[in-house]
Every structure is written in C-alpha cells, then in structure tokens.
Amino acid sequence: MTKPYGVDIYISRDIDLTDAKLAVSEVLRLPVDNIWDGDAVAIGEMLDDGVPDSWAVFWKTGNIDFPIKFDIEAIDGRDPRLAIGDLRRALNGDIAIPDDSSENPFAMILFKENGTIEKTFMDEA
C-alpha cells in the first residue's frame, strides 16, 4: 500500500462547516462522499467499502478560535500540503496547520485571510 500524504487543517470559527467541506472537496478534488464527521461515524464504518484514494475526517476541537479540524489524507499522489494557499483562498478565512518544526505540540502556522503567514500557538482545549 502506498503511504498517504496528509495534513491537519484547523478551520477558524468564521468559516461555516458546510463551506469548509465544499472547499476541501473542490480544491483537493476529494469526493464529498469521502469527507466524514469523525464525531458521528466510527472509523470502521467510514472504510466499509475499502480505503479510498483520498479522504478527510473532521472533528470538533473544543478550541474557540479554531473549532474544526480536518484530517486530510491522499494516496493518489496529490500532497494536500501543497494546496494550503488555494484552500485558504477558497475558504475566505483563516486556517492553521501544525508547525512541525516546533517541539511545542500547540505550535501552529496561521494562514491569514489577508494573505500573511505567522507562527502562533493554539490554546489547549
């Protein structure tokens, strides 16, 4: 099995969940049927028909500023990390991803609606 490319994307509270799902589907060319609510469906149920080439699961984080986390995985060769800028523009709001260069598990890279990027920290939920 090919190792998937993956990224966790945190969506700001200013972005509607329905809009976020649509943007993830359109920008990453991910079938809407492969985007699951992790709070409502067991992982086993998501993969009843086998492992799709690309998928996303979203969860409520409990964080005030970034209440939704999308865990996006792609096996078919498209690295979703390369589409962060396009996704931020499609969402028309702030998104954040974990800062893998930091030892702090709450360190984030914030992609702001105005096009700037800054390092920040997410409050522990």
N, CA, C and O atoms as a GROMACS GRO file, in nm:
protein
  500
    1MET      N    1   0.084  -0.118   0.000
    1MET     CA    2   0.000   0.000   0.000
    1MET      C    3   0.089   0.125   0.000
    1MET      O    4   0.189   0.130   0.071
    2THR      N    5   0.051   0.222  -0.078
    2THR     CA    6   0.124   0.348  -0.087
    2THR      C    7   0.098   0.431   0.038
    2THR      O    8  -0.016   0.438   0.085
    3LYS      N    9   0.202   0.493   0.090
    3LYS     CA   10   0.187   0.578   0.208
    3LYS      C   11   0.113   0.706   0.169
    3LYS      O   12   0.148   0.771   0.071
    4PRO      N   13   0.010   0.742   0.247
    4PRO     CA   14  -0.066   0.863   0.211
    4PRO      C   15   0.008   0.991   0.249
    4PRO      O   16   0.089   0.993   0.342
    5TYR      N   17  -0.022   1.096   0.174
    5TYR     CA   18   0.020   1.231   0.212
    5TYR      C   19  -0.089   1.281   0.306
    5TYR      O   20  -0.207   1.253   0.283
    6GLY      N   21  -0.053   1.354   0.408
    6GLY     CA   22  -0.156   1.401   0.499
    6GLY      C   23  -0.126   1.537   0.556
    6GLY      O   24  -0.011   1.582   0.561
    7VAL      N   25  -0.232   1.602   0.599
    7VAL     CA   26  -0.220   1.731   0.665
    7VAL      C   27  -0.342   1.749   0.755
    7VAL      O   28  -0.453   1.710   0.721
    8ASP      N   29  -0.318   1.810   0.870
    8ASP     CA   30  -0.428   1.851   0.958
    8ASP      C   31  -0.449   2.000   0.935
    8ASP      O   32  -0.354   2.078   0.939
    9ILE      N   33  -0.572   2.038   0.910
    9ILE     CA   34  -0.606   2.178   0.886
    9ILE      C   35  -0.711   2.221   0.987
    9ILE      O   36  -0.815   2.157   1.002
   10TYR      N   37  -0.682   2.330   1.057
   10TYR     CA   38  -0.775   2.384   1.156
   10TYR      C   39  -0.847   2.502   1.092
   10TYR      O   40  -0.784   2.594   1.039
   11ILE      N   41  -0.979   2.500   1.100
   11ILE     CA   42  -1.063   2.600   1.035
   11ILE      C   43  -1.110   2.701   1.139
   11ILE      O   44  -1.157   2.664   1.246
   12SER      N   45  -1.098   2.830   1.106
   12SER     CA   46  -1.138   2.934   1.202
   12SER      C   47  -1.289   2.936   1.222
   12SER      O   48  -1.366   2.887   1.140
   13ARG      N   49  -1.329   2.994   1.333
   13ARG     CA   50  -1.471   3.000   1.369
   13ARG      C   51  -1.552   3.084   1.272
   13ARG      O   52  -1.675   3.075   1.271
   14ASP      N   53  -1.486   3.165   1.190
   14ASP     CA   54  -1.556   3.250   1.095
   14ASP      C   55  -1.599   3.175   0.969
   14ASP      O   56  -1.666   3.233   0.883
   15ILE      N   57  -1.561   3.049   0.957
   15ILE     CA   58  -1.590   2.971   0.837
   15ILE      C   59  -1.695   2.866   0.868
   15ILE      O   60  -1.680   2.788   0.962
   16ASP      N   61  -1.801   2.865   0.790
   16ASP     CA   62  -1.910   2.769   0.806
   16ASP      C   63  -1.862   2.628   0.768
   16ASP      O   64  -1.789   2.612   0.670
   17LEU      N   65  -1.902   2.528   0.845
   17LEU     CA   66  -1.858   2.390   0.820
   17LEU      C   67  -1.899   2.342   0.681
   17LEU      O   68  -1.820   2.275   0.614
   18THR      N   69  -2.019   2.375   0.637
   18THR     CA   70  -2.063   2.335   0.504
   18THR      C   71  -1.973   2.394   0.396
   18THR      O   72  -1.935   2.326   0.302
   19ASP      N   73  -1.939   2.521   0.411
   19ASP     CA   74  -1.847   2.586   0.317
   19ASP      C   75  -1.709   2.521   0.321
   19ASP      O   76  -1.644   2.504   0.218
   20ALA      N   77  -1.665   2.485   0.441
   20ALA     CA   78  -1.534   2.421   0.456
   20ALA      C   79  -1.531   2.285   0.386
   20ALA      O   80  -1.434   2.254   0.316
   21LYS      N   81  -1.635   2.205   0.403
   21LYS     CA   82  -1.640   2.074   0.336
   21LYS      C   83  -1.639   2.091   0.185
   21LYS      O   84  -1.570   2.017   0.114
   22LEU      N   85  -1.716   2.186   0.135
   22LEU     CA   86  -1.721   2.210  -0.009
   22LEU      C   87  -1.585   2.255  -0.062
   22LEU      O   88  -1.540   2.209  -0.167
   23ALA      N   89  -1.519   2.345   0.010
   23ALA     CA   90  -1.387   2.392  -0.033
   23ALA      C   91  -1.284   2.279  -0.031
   23ALA      O   92  -1.206   2.267  -0.125
   24VAL      N   93  -1.284   2.196   0.073
   24VAL     CA   94  -1.191   2.082   0.079
   24VAL      C   95  -1.217   1.990  -0.041
   24VAL      O   96  -1.123   1.943  -0.104
   25SER      N   97  -1.343   1.965  -0.071
   25SER     CA   98  -1.378   1.879  -0.184
   25SER      C   99  -1.331   1.939  -0.317
   25SER      O  100  -1.270   1.869  -0.398
   26GLU      N  101  -1.359   2.067  -0.339
   26GLU     CA  102  -1.326   2.130  -0.467
   26GLU      C  103  -1.176   2.151  -0.486
   26GLU      O  104  -1.121   2.115  -0.590
   27VAL      N  105  -1.111   2.209  -0.386
   27VAL     CA  106  -0.969   2.243  -0.400
   27VAL      C  107  -0.882   2.117  -0.409
   27VAL      O  108  -0.789   2.111  -0.488
   28LEU      N  109  -0.914   2.018  -0.327
   28LEU     CA  110  -0.832   1.896  -0.324
   28LEU      C  111  -0.886   1.786  -0.414
   28LEU      O  112  -0.833   1.675  -0.416
   29ARG      N  113  -0.993   1.818  -0.487
   29ARG     CA  114  -1.056   1.719  -0.576
   29ARG      C  115  -1.088   1.590  -0.500
   29ARG      O  116  -1.058   1.480  -0.545
   30LEU      N  117  -1.149   1.608  -0.386
   30LEU     CA  118  -1.182   1.499  -0.295
   30LEU      C  119  -1.333   1.475  -0.301
   30LEU      O  120  -1.410   1.569  -0.278
   31PRO      N  121  -1.377   1.353  -0.331
   31PRO     CA  122  -1.522   1.329  -0.337
   31PRO      C  123  -1.590   1.362  -0.204
   31PRO      O  124  -1.540   1.327  -0.098
   32VAL      N  125  -1.704   1.430  -0.212
   32VAL     CA  126  -1.778   1.468  -0.092
   32VAL      C  127  -1.813   1.345  -0.008
   32VAL      O  128  -1.817   1.353   0.115
   33ASP      N  129  -1.838   1.233  -0.073
   33ASP     CA  130  -1.870   1.109  -0.001
   33ASP      C  131  -1.753   1.058   0.081
   33ASP      O  132  -1.771   0.971   0.167
   34ASN      N  133  -1.633   1.110   0.057
   34ASN     CA  134  -1.514   1.068   0.131
   34ASN      C  135  -1.474   1.169   0.239
   34ASN      O  136  -1.361   1.169   0.285
   35ILE      N  137  -1.569   1.256   0.278
   35ILE     CA  138  -1.546   1.351   0.387
   35ILE      C  139  -1.644   1.313   0.498
   35ILE      O  140  -1.766   1.324   0.482
   36TRP      N  141  -1.589   1.267   0.611
   36TRP     CA  142  -1.672   1.214   0.718
   36TRP      C  143  -1.665   1.298   0.845
   36TRP      O  144  -1.565   1.364   0.872
   37ASP      N  145  -1.773   1.294   0.921
   37ASP     CA  146  -1.780   1.358   1.052
   37ASP      C  147  -1.728   1.259   1.155
   37ASP      O  148  -1.796   1.163   1.188
   38GLY      N  149  -1.609   1.282   1.204
   38GLY     CA  150  -1.546   1.191   1.300
   38GLY      C  151  -1.617   1.183   1.433
   38GLY      O  152  -1.597   1.087   1.507
   39ASP      N  153  -1.699   1.284   1.465
   39ASP     CA  154  -1.775   1.280   1.590
   39ASP      C  155  -1.902   1.197   1.576
   39ASP      O  156  -1.964   1.161   1.677
   40ALA      N  157  -1.943   1.166   1.453
   40ALA     CA  158  -2.070   1.097   1.432
   40ALA      C  159  -2.054   0.955   1.378
   40ALA      O  160  -2.144   0.873   1.394
   41VAL      N  161  -1.941   0.925   1.315
   41VAL     CA  162  -1.924   0.797   1.248
   41VAL      C  163  -1.797   0.729   1.300
   41VAL      O  164  -1.694   0.794   1.315
   42ALA      N  165  -1.806   0.600   1.326
   42ALA     CA  166  -1.688   0.524   1.366
   42ALA      C  167  -1.595   0.505   1.247
   42ALA      O  168  -1.641   0.491   1.134
   43ILE      N  169  -1.465   0.505   1.273
   43ILE     CA  170  -1.366   0.491   1.165
   43ILE      C  171  -1.393   0.366   1.081
   43ILE      O  172  -1.383   0.371   0.959
   44GLY      N  173  -1.427   0.256   1.145
   44GLY     CA  174  -1.456   0.133   1.071
   44GLY      C  175  -1.568   0.149   0.972
   44GLY      O  176  -1.563   0.094   0.862
   45GLU      N  177  -1.672   0.225   1.009
   45GLU     CA  178  -1.784   0.249   0.918
   45GLU      C  179  -1.741   0.332   0.798
   45GLU      O  180  -1.793   0.314   0.688
   46MET      N  181  -1.648   0.423   0.819
   46MET     CA  182  -1.602   0.508   0.709
   46MET      C  183  -1.534   0.425   0.600
   46MET      O  184  -1.541   0.458   0.482
   47LEU      N  185  -1.470   0.320   0.642
   47LEU     CA  186  -1.390   0.241   0.548
   47LEU      C  187  -1.456   0.108   0.514
   47LEU      O  188  -1.388   0.014   0.472
   48ASP      N  189  -1.589   0.099   0.530
   48ASP     CA  190  -1.663  -0.024   0.497
   48ASP      C  191  -1.638  -0.071   0.355
   48ASP      O  192  -1.630  -0.191   0.329
   49ASP      N  193  -1.627   0.023   0.263
   49ASP     CA  194  -1.609  -0.011   0.122
   49ASP      C  195  -1.462  -0.014   0.081
   49ASP      O  196  -1.431  -0.011  -0.038
   50GLY      N  197  -1.373  -0.019   0.177
   50GLY     CA  198  -1.229  -0.017   0.149
   50GLY      C  199  -1.172   0.121   0.171
   50GLY      O  200  -1.245   0.216   0.202
   51VAL      N  201  -1.042   0.132   0.157
   51VAL     CA  202  -0.973   0.258   0.178
   51VAL      C  203  -0.973   0.337   0.046
   51VAL      O  204  -0.915   0.292  -0.052
   52PRO      N  205  -1.038   0.455   0.045
   52PRO     CA  206  -1.038   0.535  -0.078
   52PRO      C  207  -0.901   0.600  -0.102
   52PRO      O  208  -0.818   0.606  -0.012
   53ASP      N  209  -0.880   0.646  -0.224
   53ASP     CA  210  -0.753   0.710  -0.259
   53ASP      C  211  -0.732   0.841  -0.183
   53ASP      O  212  -0.618   0.877  -0.153
   54SER      N  213  -0.839   0.910  -0.152
   54SER     CA  214  -0.830   1.035  -0.077
   54SER      C  215  -0.951   1.045   0.014
   54SER      O  216  -1.061   1.002  -0.021
   55TRP      N  217  -0.927   1.101   0.133
   55TRP     CA  218  -1.039   1.116   0.226
   55TRP      C  219  -1.006   1.224   0.327
   55TRP      O  220  -0.893   1.269   0.340
   56ALA      N  221  -1.110   1.265   0.399
   56ALA     CA  222  -1.094   1.362   0.506
   56ALA      C  223  -1.193   1.329   0.617
   56ALA      O  224  -1.304   1.284   0.592
   57VAL      N  225  -1.150   1.352   0.739
   57VAL     CA  226  -1.235   1.337   0.856
   57VAL      C  227  -1.227   1.468   0.932
   57VAL      O  228  -1.118   1.524   0.948
   58PHE      N  229  -1.340   1.518   0.979
   58PHE     CA  230  -1.337   1.640   1.058
   58PHE      C  231  -1.393   1.614   1.196
   58PHE      O  232  -1.482   1.531   1.215
   59TRP      N  233  -1.338   1.688   1.293
   59TRP     CA  234  -1.377   1.677   1.433
   59TRP      C  235  -1.393   1.815   1.493
   59TRP      O  236  -1.333   1.912   1.446
   60LYS      N  237  -1.473   1.823   1.598
   60LYS     CA  238  -1.479   1.944   1.678
   60LYS      C  239  -1.359   1.941   1.772
   60LYS      O  240  -1.332   1.839   1.834
   61THR      N  241  -1.287   2.052   1.781
   61THR     CA  242  -1.164   2.056   1.861
   61THR      C  243  -1.186   2.105   2.004
   61THR      O  244  -1.107   2.074   2.093
   62GLY      N  245  -1.293   2.180   2.026
   62GLY     CA  246  -1.313   2.242   2.156
   62GLY      C  247  -1.239   2.375   2.169
   62GLY      O  248  -1.249   2.442   2.272
   63ASN      N  249  -1.165   2.414   2.065
   63ASN     CA  250  -1.092   2.540   2.065
   63ASN      C  251  -1.184   2.652   2.016
   63ASN      O  252  -1.257   2.634   1.919
   64ILE      N  253  -1.181   2.765   2.083
   64ILE     CA  254  -1.270   2.876   2.048
   64ILE      C  255  -1.237   2.934   1.910
   64ILE      O  256  -1.327   2.960   1.831
   65ASP      N  257  -1.109   2.955   1.882
   65ASP     CA  258  -1.069   3.020   1.758
   65ASP      C  259  -1.073   2.927   1.638
   65ASP      O  260  -1.106   2.969   1.527
   66PHE      N  261  -1.038   2.800   1.658
   66PHE     CA  262  -1.034   2.702   1.550
   66PHE      C  263  -1.113   2.577   1.593
   66PHE      O  264  -1.055   2.477   1.634
   67PRO      N  265  -1.248   2.584   1.582
   67PRO     CA  266  -1.332   2.479   1.637
   67PRO      C  267  -1.338   2.350   1.556
   67PRO      O  268  -1.386   2.248   1.606
   68ILE      N  269  -1.291   2.351   1.432
   68ILE     CA  270  -1.299   2.232   1.347
   68ILE      C  271  -1.161   2.195   1.295
   68ILE      O  272  -1.086   2.281   1.247
   69LYS      N  273  -1.128   2.068   1.304
   69LYS     CA  274  -1.002   2.015   1.250
   69LYS      C  275  -1.036   1.916   1.140
   69LYS      O  276  -1.116   1.824   1.160
   70PHE      N  277  -0.976   1.934   1.024
   70PHE     CA  278  -0.985   1.838   0.915
   70PHE      C  279  -0.855   1.758   0.910
   70PHE      O  280  -0.747   1.816   0.904
   71ASP      N  281  -0.866   1.628   0.913
   71ASP     CA  282  -0.753   1.538   0.892
   71ASP      C  283  -0.767   1.489   0.749
   71ASP      O  284  -0.857   1.411   0.718
   72ILE      N  285  -0.680   1.535   0.661
   72ILE     CA  286  -0.691   1.506   0.517
   72ILE      C  287  -0.579   1.412   0.476
   72ILE      O  288  -0.462   1.435   0.509
   73GLU      N  289  -0.614   1.306   0.406
   73GLU     CA  290  -0.517   1.206   0.359
   73GLU      C  291  -0.538   1.183   0.209
   73GLU      O  292  -0.652   1.179   0.162
   74ALA      N  293  -0.429   1.169   0.136
   74ALA     CA  294  -0.437   1.144  -0.008
   74ALA      C  295  -0.331   1.042  -0.047
   74ALA      O  296  -0.213   1.060  -0.018
   75ILE      N  297  -0.373   0.935  -0.112
   75ILE     CA  298  -0.282   0.831  -0.156
   75ILE      C  299  -0.246   0.848  -0.303
   75ILE      O  300  -0.143   0.799  -0.348
   76ASP      N  301  -0.330   0.915  -0.376
   76ASP     CA  302  -0.317   0.918  -0.522
   76ASP      C  303  -0.210   1.012  -0.575
   76ASP      O  304  -0.213   1.046  -0.694
   77GLY      N  305  -0.117   1.055  -0.492
   77GLY     CA  306  -0.005   1.134  -0.542
   77GLY      C  307  -0.016   1.283  -0.521
   77GLY      O  308   0.083   1.354  -0.534
   78ARG      N  309  -0.136   1.333  -0.490
   78ARG     CA  310  -0.151   1.477  -0.464
   78ARG      C  311  -0.124   1.503  -0.317
   78ARG      O  312  -0.194   1.449  -0.232
   79ASP      N  313  -0.027   1.583  -0.287
   79ASP     CA  314   0.007   1.616  -0.149
   79ASP      C  315  -0.081   1.734  -0.107
   79ASP      O  316  -0.063   1.844  -0.159
   80PRO      N  317  -0.175   1.714  -0.014
   80PRO     CA  318  -0.265   1.824   0.024
   80PRO      C  319  -0.194   1.943   0.088
   80PRO      O  320  -0.250   2.053   0.091
   81ARG      N  321  -0.073   1.923   0.138
   81ARG     CA  322   0.001   2.035   0.197
   81ARG      C  323   0.035   2.141   0.091
   81ARG      O  324   0.052   2.258   0.124
   82LEU      N  325   0.044   2.099  -0.034
   82LEU     CA  326   0.078   2.193  -0.141
   82LEU      C  327  -0.040   2.280  -0.182
   82LEU      O  328  -0.024   2.376  -0.257
   83ALA      N  329  -0.159   2.247  -0.132
   83ALA     CA  330  -0.279   2.323  -0.169
   83ALA      C  331  -0.329   2.413  -0.056
   83ALA      O  332  -0.440   2.465  -0.064
   84ILE      N  333  -0.249   2.433   0.048
   84ILE     CA  334  -0.292   2.513   0.163
   84ILE      C  335  -0.332   2.655   0.120
   84ILE      O  336  -0.437   2.704   0.162
   85GLY      N  337  -0.251   2.719   0.038
   85GLY     CA  338  -0.284   2.856  -0.007
   85GLY      C  339  -0.413   2.860  -0.086
   85GLY      O  340  -0.496   2.949  -0.064
   86ASP      N  341  -0.432   2.764  -0.177
   86ASP     CA  342  -0.557   2.760  -0.254
   86ASP      C  343  -0.677   2.735  -0.164
   86ASP      O  344  -0.783   2.794  -0.183
   87LEU      N  345  -0.660   2.649  -0.066
   87LEU     CA  346  -0.769   2.620   0.026
   87LEU      C  347  -0.802   2.742   0.111
   87LEU      O  348  -0.920   2.772   0.132
   88ARG      N  349  -0.700   2.813   0.159
   88ARG     CA  350  -0.725   2.934   0.238
   88ARG      C  351  -0.802   3.038   0.156
   88ARG      O  352  -0.894   3.102   0.207
   89ARG      N  353  -0.766   3.054   0.030
   89ARG     CA  354  -0.836   3.150  -0.057
   89ARG      C  355  -0.980   3.104  -0.082
   89ARG      O  356  -1.071   3.187  -0.082
   90ALA      N  357  -1.002   2.975  -0.103
   90ALA     CA  358  -1.137   2.924  -0.127
   90ALA      C  359  -1.226   2.940  -0.004
   90ALA      O  360  -1.346   2.964  -0.016
   91LEU      N  361  -1.167   2.927   0.114
   91LEU     CA  362  -1.244   2.940   0.238
   91LEU      C  363  -1.269   3.085   0.275
   91LEU      O  364  -1.361   3.115   0.351
   92ASN      N  365  -1.188   3.174   0.223
   92ASN     CA  366  -1.204   3.316   0.251
   92ASN      C  367  -1.200   3.344   0.401
   92ASN      O  368  -1.279   3.423   0.454
   93GLY      N  369  -1.106   3.279   0.469
   93GLY     CA  370  -1.090   3.297   0.612
   93GLY      C  371  -0.957   3.238   0.657
   93GLY      O  372  -0.880   3.187   0.575
   94ASP      N  373  -0.930   3.245   0.786
   94ASP     CA  374  -0.804   3.195   0.841
   94ASP      C  375  -0.807   3.044   0.857
   94ASP      O  376  -0.909   2.985   0.894
   95ILE      N  377  -0.693   2.981   0.829
   95ILE     CA  378  -0.674   2.839   0.860
   95ILE      C  379  -0.538   2.824   0.924
   95ILE      O  380  -0.452   2.911   0.910
   96ALA      N  381  -0.518   2.714   0.994
   96ALA     CA  382  -0.389   2.689   1.059
   96ALA      C  383  -0.352   2.543   1.041
   96ALA      O  384  -0.439   2.456   1.030
   97ILE      N  385  -0.222   2.518   1.038
   97ILE     CA  386  -0.171   2.381   1.034
   97ILE      C  387  -0.067   2.368   1.145
   97ILE      O  388  -0.007   2.467   1.186
   98PRO      N  389  -0.045   2.246   1.194
   98PRO     CA  390   0.059   2.229   1.297
   98PRO      C  391   0.195   2.270   1.244
   98PRO      O  392   0.228   2.247   1.128
   99ASP      N  393   0.275   2.331   1.331
   99ASP     CA  394   0.412   2.370   1.297
   99ASP      C  395   0.504   2.253   1.332
   99ASP      O  396   0.547   2.240   1.447
  100ASP      N  397   0.533   2.170   1.234
  100ASP     CA  398   0.614   2.050   1.257
  100ASP      C  399   0.758   2.082   1.296
  100ASP      O  400   0.830   1.995   1.345
  101SER      N  401   0.801   2.206   1.275
  101SER     CA  402   0.938   2.243   1.311
  101SER      C  403   0.952   2.276   1.459
  101SER      O  404   1.063   2.294   1.509
  102SER      N  405   0.841   2.285   1.530
  102SER     CA  406   0.843   2.321   1.672
  102SER      C  407   0.828   2.196   1.759
  102SER      O  408   0.764   2.099   1.720
  103GLU      N  409   0.888   2.201   1.876
  103GLU     CA  410   0.872   2.092   1.972
  103GLU      C  411   0.743   2.109   2.052
  103GLU      O  412   0.700   2.016   2.120
  104ASN      N  413   0.682   2.226   2.046
  104ASN     CA  414   0.558   2.252   2.118
  104ASN      C  415   0.441   2.194   2.037
  104ASN      O  416   0.421   2.233   1.922
  105PRO      N  417   0.364   2.102   2.095
  105PRO     CA  418   0.254   2.041   2.020
  105PRO      C  419   0.141   2.137   1.987
  105PRO      O  420   0.054   2.105   1.905
  106PHE      N  421   0.140   2.255   2.048
  106PHE     CA  422   0.036   2.353   2.019
  106PHE      C  423   0.083   2.463   1.924
  106PHE      O  424   0.009   2.558   1.898
  107ALA      N  425   0.205   2.451   1.872
  107ALA     CA  426   0.258   2.549   1.777
  107ALA      C  427   0.187   2.532   1.642
  107ALA      O  428   0.169   2.421   1.593
  108MET      N  429   0.147   2.644   1.585
  108MET     CA  430   0.073   2.642   1.459
  108MET      C  431   0.131   2.743   1.361
  108MET      O  432   0.196   2.841   1.400
  109ILE      N  433   0.106   2.717   1.234
  109ILE     CA  434   0.135   2.815   1.130
  109ILE      C  435  -0.001   2.864   1.082
  109ILE      O  436  -0.084   2.786   1.034
  110LEU      N  437  -0.023   2.993   1.096
  110LEU     CA  438  -0.152   3.054   1.066
  110LEU      C  439  -0.146   3.119   0.927
  110LEU      O  440  -0.059   3.203   0.900
  111PHE      N  441  -0.238   3.080   0.842
  111PHE     CA  442  -0.253   3.139   0.709
  111PHE      C  443  -0.373   3.232   0.719
  111PHE      O  444  -0.487   3.187   0.724
  112LYS      N  445  -0.345   3.362   0.722
  112LYS     CA  446  -0.449   3.460   0.746
  112LYS      C  447  -0.522   3.499   0.618
  112LYS      O  448  -0.470   3.488   0.507
  113GLU      N  449  -0.645   3.545   0.638
  113GLU     CA  450  -0.730   3.585   0.526
  113GLU      C  451  -0.664   3.694   0.442
  113GLU      O  452  -0.688   3.701   0.322
  114ASN      N  453  -0.583   3.778   0.503
  114ASN     CA  454  -0.520   3.889   0.430
  114ASN      C  455  -0.396   3.843   0.351
  114ASN      O  456  -0.329   3.925   0.288
  115GLY      N  457  -0.366   3.712   0.354
  115GLY     CA  458  -0.255   3.659   0.277
  115GLY      C  459  -0.124   3.646   0.352
  115GLY      O  460  -0.028   3.591   0.299
  116THR      N  461  -0.119   3.694   0.475
  116THR     CA  462   0.005   3.682   0.553
  116THR      C  463   0.009   3.547   0.626
  116THR      O  464  -0.093   3.481   0.646
  117ILE      N  465   0.129   3.510   0.664
  117ILE     CA  466   0.151   3.386   0.736
  117ILE      C  467   0.226   3.421   0.864
  117ILE      O  468   0.321   3.500   0.862
  118GLU      N  469   0.184   3.361   0.976
  118GLU     CA  470   0.255   3.387   1.101
  118GLU      C  471   0.255   3.261   1.187
  118GLU      O  472   0.168   3.175   1.175
  119LYS      N  473   0.354   3.252   1.273
  119LYS     CA  474   0.361   3.142   1.368
  119LYS      C  475   0.282   3.183   1.492
  119LYS      O  476   0.288   3.298   1.536
  120THR      N  477   0.209   3.087   1.547
  120THR     CA  478   0.125   3.114   1.662
  120THR      C  479   0.111   2.987   1.745
  120THR      O  480   0.174   2.886   1.715
  121PHE      N  481   0.029   2.993   1.847
  121PHE     CA  482   0.002   2.877   1.931
  121PHE      C  483  -0.148   2.863   1.949
  121PHE      O  484  -0.219   2.963   1.962
  122MET      N  485  -0.194   2.740   1.949
  122MET     CA  486  -0.335   2.713   1.974
  122MET      C  487  -0.350   2.682   2.122
  122MET      O  488  -0.271   2.607   2.179
  123ASP      N  489  -0.451   2.742   2.182
  123ASP     CA  490  -0.478   2.712   2.323
  123ASP      C  491  -0.517   2.567   2.337
  123ASP      O  492  -0.585   2.511   2.250
  124GLU      N  493  -0.474   2.505   2.446
  124GLU     CA  494  -0.513   2.367   2.473
  124GLU      C  495  -0.663   2.367   2.504
  124GLU      O  496  -0.710   2.446   2.586
  125ALA      N  497  -0.736   2.278   2.437
  125ALA     CA  498  -0.882   2.270   2.456
  125ALA      C  499  -0.918   2.202   2.586
  125ALA      O  500  -1.036   2.188   2.617
   0.00000   0.00000   0.00000
